[in-house]
């Protein structure tokens, strides 16, 4: 018991020192609201989009289609100072980000940390500008990726936009507000996830990832194609996405895509199978339905480590309830 108390005290002391260090080194900055600010739907963040940036239809944030730059806003559960400790150079290096500079700010009296660096992806070296901001209840990560061969002015405008952030805890928002589609999970036991990036997420305990033994969860994401897909192309897409899951499939129960129709008579294809998760040597059941609505398609995925028959019914029920435009 004494050892546990000692460890707790030591961790608390280190955390307190880190918080005090931020306060002493932080650059104070005040951002005043004006008509150019836009609220990021589903968040408590306001930003002024840099020149040429428009709201993204694929993720929460803004994009510059011509330059290929993006600004993505993600909510991270937990107190901002603790998340700052976790978002260190060593962790970022594991994600492929090489940190060049780290600066602490106090923006409108909220702790923030600016990270500038580089990241190699798809054979290109991108400029990364990230800002973590929040309070004792929640944190937001604003992450910009800027491809090579853009002007220095473009980079500076992105940085200026990010540092111009206004975090307002009083904004009424739900994580699911950012999605223009919905599903009905009533009576299933599923709860809205506490972390949603590009997908509407539910789990059996509301945590992402789930902390239960079964770890049952569902994700629903929307994508758009440039031209209509043939039925053959739809089936190929279903197979490719399903086979991308890192499991050793049980060939005895693996299925081919079969037709699926929602309650609104929107058609698609479903697949489901069980396989072995290599890292933990456990059987995992994967359910996937893809619903096609004109140029949009919705990938609905269910995951569970237990009660396959019961959860399959839940997955099918939720998939059938999809409403493309809520």
N, C-alpha and C positions, 0 to 999 in steps of 0.2 A: 504494500500500500504506500509506504514511504517513497519507494522508487517511482511509482506512478505519479505521486504528487510532485516529486522532484522534476520529472520529465515535463509535466504540465507547466510547472512554474518556469522552467528553463525556456520552453517554447513561447510562453506568454511574454517573458522578458525579452526574447529575441524579436518577437513581433512588435512589442512596444518600441524597442530601439529602432526598428525599421520605419515605423510610422513617424517617430520623431525625426528621423533622418530625412524623410520626405518633406516634412514641414520646414526644416531648416534650409534645404537645398532648392525647394520649389520656386519656380518663377510664377509670380502672381499675374493672372490675366482676367480681365473682365470683358465678357461678350454681351452686348445689348441686343435684344430682340428687335428685328425690323421686318419689313414686308418681304424681304428676299429669302427669309428662312423658310424651310420646308420641314414639317414633322415627318420623321421616318415612321411609316405606318406600323403599328404593333409594338412600338418602342416609346421610350421617354426621351428621345434624342431629336434635336433640331439641328439641321445643317443648311448652309448656303451651298448649293451645288456649284462646283467650279465651272468655268466657261466651257460650253460644249457638252456638258454632262446632262443626261436625262435619267428619269426614274427607270430602273431595271425591271423587266417583266420576269426575269429568271431568278433573282435573289433580292434580298432586302438591302437596298442602297441605290447607287447611281452608276451609270456606265457611260463611257465615251466611245461610241461605236467606231468612229474613224480611227482614233488612236489605239483603241483596244485596252484602255485603262478602266479600272473598276474600283469602286468604294463600297465595301460590304460592311453592314452593321449587324453585329451578333450580340445577343444577351448571354452573359456568363453568370451562372448562379454563384452567389457568395459575395463576401465583403471585398471591396476593391483592393485594400492593402494586402490582404492575403493572396489575392489573385496576382498582384504585382510580384510577390515573392515567387510564385509558381511560373510566371512568365519571364524567366531569366534567360541569359544567353545560352546556357547549356540546353535548356528545353527547346528554345527556338532553333538552335543548331540541328537538333534531331528532326525538326520539321522542314529543314532545308533553308532556314533563314540565317544569314550571317549578319550579326548586329554591328553596325558601324558607330552608332551613337545612341545614347539613352538619356533623356531629359525629363526631369520631374516638373510638373506644373500644378498650380492651384487655380483652376478655371471656375470662376463664379463661386469660389470657396469650396469646390469639390476637388479631391485629390485626382490627379491624372498623371499618366506616364506616356511619353512619346518615344517610340522606337523607330529608328531609321536604319535601313540596311539593304541587303540584296538577297534575292532568291532565284535559283536556277530552276526553270520549269519549261518543259517542251523544247528543250534545246536553246532556250533564251535566258538571259539574265535580266530579271525584273527588279526595278526599284521598289522597295517595300517601305511604306510609312504606316505605322500603327499607333493608335492612341487607346489606352485603357482608362476609363473614367467611371466613377460611380460613388457609392456610399456604403454604409454598413449593411444594406439590404440587397443590393444588386450591383453588377458591373456591366459595362458595355465595351466591346472591342470594335473599334472602327479601323478597318484594315484596307489599305489601298495597294493595288498592284499596278505598276506602270511599266510598260514594255520599253525595250531599248529604242533608240532612234527617235525619241521625242525631244522637244525643246526643254531647256532648263526652266523656261518660263512655265511650261505645262506642269512640271514637277512642283515648282514653287506655288502655283495656284492650287494644286491638290493639297499640299501641306497647309496652306493658308486656310483652306476650307475645313480641314480636319481640326486645326487649332481654333477655329471659330465655333466649335461645337457648343451647344447649350444643352446641358442635361437638366431636365425638369422632372423631379419625382412626382409632381402633382398631375402630370399628364395622365389621363385615364386611358389605359391601353391593355390589350390582351395579346399574348404572343400569336394567337390564331388570327388576329385582325388583319395581318399582312397578306393572308391568302384569300383569293377570290373564289374559292370553292369550299365545300364543307361535307362532312359525313356525320352520321348519327351514331353515337356510341352509347346511347342510353340503354341501360339494362345489361351491358356487357361487362361492367366492372373496370373498364379502361378509363384512365384519367389523362387530361391534357399534360403533355410533357413539360418539364421545367426548362427545357432547352430545345429551341426550334431554329434550325439554320435555313436550309432550302426546302425543308419538308414539314408538313403538318404532322406532329408526332404525338402518340399516345402510348402509355405503358400501364401495367397493372398496379403500379404504386405512384405514378406521376413523376418518377425520376428517370433521367436519361443519362446513362443506361439504368435499367431497372435494377433494384437491389434485392429483389425476391429470388427464390430458388428457381422458379420457372422462367423469370426474365421475359415475360410476354410483352410484346410491344408491336405497334403498327406505325408505319410511315406512309404518307401520301404526298407525292410531289407531282408538279405539272411541268410539262415540256411542250415545246412548239416546233413543228417542222415547217420547212419552206414550201413543200408541196404535198398533196395528199398521197398517202401510202396505199398500195394495193393490199389485198388480203394476204397474199404471200409475203409481202414485206412486213406486214404487221406480225405475222407468225414468226418470221426470222428475228424481228426485234425482241419479241417475247422470249425466245430461246436464248438469245445472246445475253440479255440482261439477267436472266435466271442463272445461266451457267457462269456468270461473273462472280457469284457468291463463292467464297473460299472454303468450300466443303467437299468432302469425299462422299459423293452421292450413293445412297443405297439404291441400286438398280432395280430392286424388286418392287419398289413403290414409286419410283420416279415416273412422272407422267409427261405426256406431250400436251401442248396447249390445246385447250378445248373452249368452245364458245361460252361466253358469259354475257348476261344481260342485266343491267341495273333496273331498279324500280321505276326509273324514268325512261326505260326502254332505250338506253344508250348501250351500244354493243362493244364487246372486247373479247379478251382471251384470258383464261386463268391457268396457272400451273402450281403444283405444290409437291413437295417431296421432303424426305428426311435424309440427313447426311451427318457425317462426323466432323465436328469442329476440331481441327488438328491441334490447335494450341492448348486446348484443355481436354482433349480426348472425350468429348461429350456429344451425345446425339442432339442435333438441333433440327427443328422442323421449320421449313420456309414456305410461306404462301405468297404467291404473286398474281395479281390481276392487273392487266393494262386495259384501260377504257379509252376508246378513241372517239373524239368529238371534233369533227372537221379537222383543222390543222393542229389541234391540241390533243395531247394524250396524257393520261394520269396513271402513274405507276403506284399501285397500292400493294404494300408488302407487310406481311405479318411474320413475326419471329416468336418462337417459344421453345423451351427445353422440357416441357411437360404437358400432360393432359392434351394430347394431340387432337383427339376427336372433339372434345369440348371447344378447344380454341379454334379449330377449323370452322366450326359453326359460327363462332364470333367473327372470324376473319371474313367469311362469306357474307354475313349480315351487314357488316360495316361497309364492305366493298359495294354491295347492292344499293346502299343508301347514298352513294356519291351524288352530290349536286354541283355541277360545273360552275354555276353562277349563283352564289348565295345571295 
